[in-house]
Amino acid sequence: GAYGGVWAVFVAESTPSPVPSPTVSEEATASPTPPPSPTPAPNFRLVEQTALCAEAGEPGKIGVWIQDMQGSPLAGMEVVVSWANGQDRFFTGLRPEEGAGYGDFEMAPGIEYEVSLAGFRGDVVEEITAELQPGYCQEGVKAVDWRLVFQETQPSQ
């Protein structure tokens, strides 16, 4: 016949709680509020496309900078690089020493690439290659780097 203290934790006297009866409130009879209209996704346009000499002995790369409407860098933006037999994706902001809106992709020789931003309407950059034009860069340079800058524009309705 022990009771109380620790024993009370394991043996609980229970009394059934009353089940509430359903009620109709004024809120339930009011007309539903229409959902907010979706915010249109921003567009991005290419504002710079520059070919630069790669470092001597290095393969070419595609460097992408993404900016908002005011020119501030945008980190976490997904960039899609496609070619005839494949596709790859990378994000801006993973190399803070280059800037929050920067990301890059290493090119292979002899492949033509297309660059776009995932999930957004905007410019698509085509025919990007690492191929070097004769006489364009100094001795020892074997490829071209590309600087692509995308900037946010007003969304289309």
Secondary structure, DSSP 8 states (H G I E B T S, - for coil): ---STTHHHHS--------------HHHHS------------EEEEEEEEEEE--TT---EEEEEEE-TTS-B-TT-EEEEEETTEEEEEETTS-GGG-TTEEEEE--TT--EEEEETTSEE--EEEE-----TTSS-TT---EEEEEEEEEE----
